[in-house]
Amino acid sequence: MIRFGTGGWRAVIGDEFIKSNIRLLAVGGVDAKNLGSYLAAGARGAGIGGSLFSRKQIASHDWAAITENAKNLMRIARGEEEA
């Protein structure tokens, strides 16, 4: 696996090549602060874990907070909101 952020994608391959030829999925460290950047850089989606829910939220059954986190990430993914 190769690890680099959105700047690495752009520097190594180039925006247009990525957007027209490669289907990338951003995973590892993706959160509300950088999701929009990954999508703008050509990622077709993202695997999101820790920024969607925490162990504490699950243990305390804080489904409202988890739901709000998911809604916020979806708004960002749709381009309706910036982090």
VMD Tcl script that builds the backbone (N, CA, C; Angstrom):
set m [mol new atoms 249]
animate dup $m
set s [atomselect $m all]
$s set {name element resname resid chain x y z} {
  {N N MET 1 A 0.844 -1.164 0.000}
  {CA C MET 1 A 0.000 0.000 0.000}
  {C C MET 1 A 0.896 1.235 0.000}
  {N N ILE 2 A 0.500 2.211 -0.770}
  {CA C ILE 2 A 1.203 3.491 -0.825}
  {C C ILE 2 A 0.401 4.494 -0.036}
  {N N ARG 3 A 1.080 5.234 0.852}
  {CA C ARG 3 A 0.383 6.224 1.666}
  {C C ARG 3 A 0.865 7.619 1.314}
  {N N PHE 4 A -0.047 8.440 0.872}
  {CA C PHE 4 A 0.194 9.868 0.739}
  {C C PHE 4 A -1.140 10.564 0.603}
  {N N GLY 5 A -1.167 11.811 1.018}
  {CA C GLY 5 A -2.410 12.576 1.004}
  {C C GLY 5 A -2.739 13.103 -0.374}
  {N N THR 6 A -3.659 14.049 -0.399}
  {CA C THR 6 A -4.118 14.574 -1.678}
  {C C THR 6 A -3.011 15.250 -2.459}
  {N N GLY 7 A -2.087 15.901 -1.784}
  {CA C GLY 7 A -0.969 16.536 -2.480}
  {C C GLY 7 A -0.107 15.511 -3.192}
  {N N GLY 8 A 0.056 14.343 -2.591}
  {CA C GLY 8 A 0.824 13.269 -3.201}
  {C C GLY 8 A 0.160 12.727 -4.447}
  {N N TRP 9 A -1.152 12.575 -4.411}
  {CA C TRP 9 A -1.873 12.110 -5.592}
  {C C TRP 9 A -1.632 13.054 -6.746}
  {N N ARG 10 A -1.780 14.328 -6.457}
  {CA C ARG 10 A -1.651 15.334 -7.521}
  {C C ARG 10 A -0.220 15.400 -8.051}
  {N N ALA 11 A 0.751 15.335 -7.163}
  {CA C ALA 11 A 2.151 15.469 -7.572}
  {C C ALA 11 A 2.624 14.276 -8.398}
  {N N VAL 12 A 2.226 13.089 -8.010}
  {CA C VAL 12 A 2.729 11.886 -8.673}
  {C C VAL 12 A 1.999 11.601 -9.980}
  {N N ILE 13 A 0.682 11.739 -9.986}
  {CA C ILE 13 A -0.096 11.311 -11.144}
  {C C ILE 13 A -0.722 12.470 -11.910}
  {N N GLY 14 A -1.201 13.467 -11.208}
  {CA C GLY 14 A -1.857 14.593 -11.865}
  {C C GLY 14 A -3.367 14.491 -11.786}
  {N N ASP 15 A -4.003 15.617 -11.565}
  {CA C ASP 15 A -5.453 15.678 -11.374}
  {C C ASP 15 A -6.255 15.053 -12.506}
  {N N GLU 16 A -5.991 15.457 -13.720}
  {CA C GLU 16 A -6.818 14.994 -14.835}
  {C C GLU 16 A -6.679 13.497 -15.061}
  {N N PHE 17 A -5.474 12.970 -14.913}
  {CA C PHE 17 A -5.284 11.537 -15.082}
  {C C PHE 17 A -6.065 10.773 -14.017}
  {N N ILE 18 A -5.974 11.236 -12.774}
  {CA C ILE 18 A -6.695 10.580 -11.687}
  {C C ILE 18 A -8.186 10.614 -11.952}
  {N N LYS 19 A -8.706 11.777 -12.255}
  {CA C LYS 19 A -10.148 11.929 -12.404}
  {C C LYS 19 A -10.714 11.152 -13.589}
  {N N SER 20 A -9.914 10.903 -14.613}
  {CA C SER 20 A -10.449 10.223 -15.782}
  {C C SER 20 A -10.046 8.758 -15.887}
  {N N ASN 21 A -9.034 8.308 -15.142}
  {CA C ASN 21 A -8.531 6.957 -15.345}
  {C C ASN 21 A -8.469 6.059 -14.112}
  {N N ILE 22 A -8.464 6.613 -12.939}
  {CA C ILE 22 A -8.248 5.812 -11.740}
  {C C ILE 22 A -9.386 6.036 -10.754}
  {N N ARG 23 A -9.896 4.964 -10.210}
  {CA C ARG 23 A -10.920 5.057 -9.169}
  {C C ARG 23 A -10.260 4.806 -7.821}
  {N N LEU 24 A -9.971 5.882 -7.125}
  {CA C LEU 24 A -9.309 5.789 -5.832}
  {C C LEU 24 A -10.325 5.906 -4.707}
  {N N LEU 25 A -10.057 5.197 -3.622}
  {CA C LEU 25 A -10.854 5.266 -2.416}
  {C C LEU 25 A -9.928 5.712 -1.297}
  {N N ALA 26 A -10.227 6.851 -0.703}
  {CA C ALA 26 A -9.404 7.373 0.388}
  {C C ALA 26 A -9.746 6.625 1.669}
  {N N VAL 27 A -8.743 6.109 2.337}
  {CA C VAL 27 A -8.935 5.401 3.606}
  {C C VAL 27 A -7.807 5.754 4.559}
  {N N GLY 28 A -8.064 5.660 5.830}
  {CA C GLY 28 A -7.038 5.908 6.844}
  {C C GLY 28 A -6.879 7.376 7.152}
  {N N GLY 29 A -7.454 7.816 8.230}
  {CA C GLY 29 A -7.310 9.214 8.638}
  {C C GLY 29 A -8.252 10.177 7.952}
  {N N VAL 30 A -9.216 9.674 7.222}
  {CA C VAL 30 A -10.173 10.545 6.549}
  {C C VAL 30 A -11.175 11.046 7.585}
  {N N ASP 31 A -11.383 12.357 7.590}
  {CA C ASP 31 A -12.329 12.952 8.531}
  {C C ASP 31 A -13.016 14.146 7.889}
  {N N ALA 32 A -13.816 14.842 8.672}
  {CA C ALA 32 A -14.567 15.988 8.145}
  {C C ALA 32 A -13.646 17.100 7.658}
  {N N LYS 33 A -12.440 17.178 8.191}
  {CA C LYS 33 A -11.512 18.243 7.800}
  {C C LYS 33 A -10.882 17.997 6.438}
  {N N ASN 34 A -10.714 16.725 6.047}
  {CA C ASN 34 A -10.006 16.463 4.788}
  {C C ASN 34 A -10.827 15.702 3.743}
  {N N LEU 35 A -12.029 15.278 4.075}
  {CA C LEU 35 A -12.847 14.525 3.125}
  {C C LEU 35 A -13.066 15.297 1.829}
  {N N GLY 36 A -13.433 16.555 1.924}
  {CA C GLY 36 A -13.661 17.362 0.728}
  {C C GLY 36 A -12.425 17.462 -0.150}
  {N N SER 37 A -11.255 17.565 0.468}
  {CA C SER 37 A -10.002 17.641 -0.300}
  {C C SER 37 A -9.726 16.350 -1.047}
  {N N TYR 38 A -9.967 15.221 -0.395}
  {CA C TYR 38 A -9.774 13.940 -1.086}
  {C C TYR 38 A -10.718 13.802 -2.272}
  {N N LEU 39 A -11.964 14.175 -2.085}
  {CA C LEU 39 A -12.929 14.078 -3.183}
  {C C LEU 39 A -12.575 15.037 -4.312}
  {N N ALA 40 A -12.140 16.241 -3.964}
  {CA C ALA 40 A -11.735 17.215 -4.981}
  {C C ALA 40 A -10.492 16.752 -5.734}
  {N N ALA 41 A -9.649 15.955 -5.070}
  {CA C ALA 41 A -8.423 15.467 -5.708}
  {C C ALA 41 A -8.673 14.237 -6.577}
  {N N GLY 42 A -9.906 13.743 -6.604}
  {CA C GLY 42 A -10.214 12.635 -7.489}
  {C C GLY 42 A -10.667 11.355 -6.826}
  {N N ALA 43 A -10.673 11.293 -5.501}
  {CA C ALA 43 A -11.163 10.083 -4.841}
  {C C ALA 43 A -12.634 9.890 -5.191}
  {N N ARG 44 A -13.013 8.666 -5.448}
  {CA C ARG 44 A -14.408 8.366 -5.785}
  {C C ARG 44 A -15.240 8.115 -4.532}
  {N N GLY 45 A -14.571 7.947 -3.404}
  {CA C GLY 45 A -15.253 7.694 -2.145}
  {C C GLY 45 A -14.233 7.642 -1.024}
  {N N ALA 46 A -14.709 7.284 0.167}
  {CA C ALA 46 A -13.817 7.232 1.313}
  {C C ALA 46 A -14.285 6.162 2.292}
  {N N GLY 47 A -13.333 5.510 2.893}
  {CA C GLY 47 A -13.605 4.587 3.987}
  {C C GLY 47 A -13.391 5.352 5.278}
  {N N ILE 48 A -14.429 5.476 6.061}
  {CA C ILE 48 A -14.363 6.312 7.259}
  {C C ILE 48 A -14.732 5.473 8.469}
  {N N GLY 49 A -13.899 5.516 9.505}
  {CA C GLY 49 A -14.162 4.748 10.723}
  {C C GLY 49 A -14.176 5.626 11.948}
  {N N GLY 50 A -12.999 5.917 12.459}
  {CA C GLY 50 A -12.871 6.626 13.726}
  {C C GLY 50 A -13.493 8.006 13.749}
  {N N SER 51 A -13.554 8.679 12.619}
  {CA C SER 51 A -14.168 10.009 12.622}
  {C C SER 51 A -15.684 9.928 12.497}
  {N N LEU 52 A -16.199 8.753 12.191}
  {CA C LEU 52 A -17.642 8.552 12.120}
  {C C LEU 52 A -18.204 8.238 13.510}
  {N N PHE 53 A -17.496 7.396 14.243}
  {CA C PHE 53 A -17.933 7.056 15.590}
  {C C PHE 53 A -16.735 6.671 16.450}
  {N N SER 54 A -16.853 6.950 17.719}
  {CA C SER 54 A -15.796 6.593 18.658}
  {C C SER 54 A -16.245 5.381 19.488}
  {N N ARG 55 A -15.300 4.739 20.123}
  {CA C ARG 55 A -15.630 3.616 21.000}
  {C C ARG 55 A -16.551 4.069 22.128}
  {N N LYS 56 A -16.289 5.283 22.608}
  {CA C LYS 56 A -17.113 5.831 23.694}
  {C C LYS 56 A -18.562 6.011 23.241}
  {N N GLN 57 A -18.750 6.524 22.023}
  {CA C GLN 57 A -20.105 6.710 21.509}
  {C C GLN 57 A -20.827 5.373 21.355}
  {N N ILE 58 A -20.123 4.371 20.906}
  {CA C ILE 58 A -20.739 3.051 20.759}
  {C C ILE 58 A -21.062 2.466 22.132}
  {N N ALA 59 A -20.096 2.529 23.047}
  {CA C ALA 59 A -20.304 1.967 24.384}
  {C C ALA 59 A -21.472 2.630 25.111}
  {N N SER 60 A -21.637 3.933 24.896}
  {CA C SER 60 A -22.720 4.656 25.576}
  {C C SER 60 A -24.007 4.704 24.747}
  {N N HIS 61 A -23.978 4.027 23.605}
  {CA C HIS 61 A -25.146 3.974 22.706}
  {C C HIS 61 A -25.595 5.374 22.299}
  {N N ASP 62 A -24.624 6.206 22.014}
  {CA C ASP 62 A -24.919 7.590 21.616}
  {C C ASP 62 A -25.205 7.641 20.116}
  {N N TRP 63 A -26.312 7.033 19.730}
  {CA C TRP 63 A -26.662 6.917 18.320}
  {C C TRP 63 A -26.949 8.285 17.698}
  {N N ALA 64 A -27.420 9.213 18.489}
  {CA C ALA 64 A -27.694 10.558 17.962}
  {C C ALA 64 A -26.407 11.229 17.495}
  {N N ALA 65 A -25.336 11.110 18.275}
  {CA C ALA 65 A -24.052 11.710 17.892}
  {C C ALA 65 A -23.484 11.018 16.655}
  {N N ILE 66 A -23.586 9.708 16.606}
  {CA C ILE 66 A -23.090 8.962 15.447}
  {C C ILE 66 A -23.887 9.351 14.202}
  {N N THR 67 A -25.192 9.468 14.347}
  {CA C THR 67 A -26.042 9.879 13.233}
  {C C THR 67 A -25.666 11.272 12.757}
  {N N GLU 68 A -25.430 12.187 13.676}
  {CA C GLU 68 A -25.044 13.554 13.304}
  {C C GLU 68 A -23.689 13.571 12.601}
  {N N ASN 69 A -22.745 12.762 13.080}
  {CA C ASN 69 A -21.438 12.654 12.413}
  {C C ASN 69 A -21.628 12.170 10.977}
  {N N ALA 70 A -22.478 11.154 10.790}
  {CA C ALA 70 A -22.712 10.618 9.450}
  {C C ALA 70 A -23.367 11.659 8.551}
  {N N LYS 71 A -24.345 12.377 9.076}
  {CA C LYS 71 A -25.006 13.417 8.280}
  {C C LYS 71 A -24.020 14.509 7.876}
  {N N ASN 72 A -23.154 14.911 8.788}
  {CA C ASN 72 A -22.157 15.940 8.491}
  {C C ASN 72 A -21.206 15.470 7.391}
  {N N LEU 73 A -20.722 14.237 7.494}
  {CA C LEU 73 A -19.823 13.708 6.464}
  {C C LEU 73 A -20.530 13.602 5.117}
  {N N MET 74 A -21.787 13.234 5.113}
  {CA C MET 74 A -22.539 13.156 3.853}
  {C C MET 74 A -22.733 14.539 3.236}
  {N N ARG 75 A -22.991 15.565 4.064}
  {CA C ARG 75 A -23.110 16.922 3.534}
  {C C ARG 75 A -21.799 17.355 2.884}
  {N N ILE 76 A -20.694 17.019 3.513}
  {CA C ILE 76 A -19.386 17.365 2.948}
  {C C ILE 76 A -19.177 16.596 1.639}
  {N N ALA 77 A -19.491 15.317 1.629}
  {CA C ALA 77 A -19.302 14.487 0.423}
  {C C ALA 77 A -20.140 15.008 -0.738}
  {N N ARG 78 A -21.306 15.534 -0.443}
  {CA C ARG 78 A -22.178 16.066 -1.497}
  {C C ARG 78 A -21.792 17.478 -1.913}
  {N N GLY 79 A -20.827 18.067 -1.212}
  {CA C GLY 79 A -20.410 19.433 -1.526}
  {C C GLY 79 A -21.334 20.479 -0.966}
  {N N GLU 80 A -22.205 20.100 -0.039}
  {CA C GLU 80 A -23.164 21.033 0.549}
  {C C GLU 80 A -22.557 21.838 1.700}
  {N N GLU 81 A -21.442 21.364 2.208}
  {CA C GLU 81 A -20.853 21.986 3.390}
  {C C GLU 81 A -19.352 21.748 3.384}
  {N N GLU 82 A -18.613 22.722 3.889}
  {CA C GLU 82 A -17.172 22.550 4.066}
  {C C GLU 82 A -16.900 22.336 5.534}
  {N N ALA 83 A -15.819 21.620 5.818}
  {CA C ALA 83 A -15.459 21.336 7.227}
  {C C ALA 83 A -15.044 22.589 7.939}
}
mol reanalyze $m
mol bondsrecalc $m
mol representation Tube
mol addrep $m
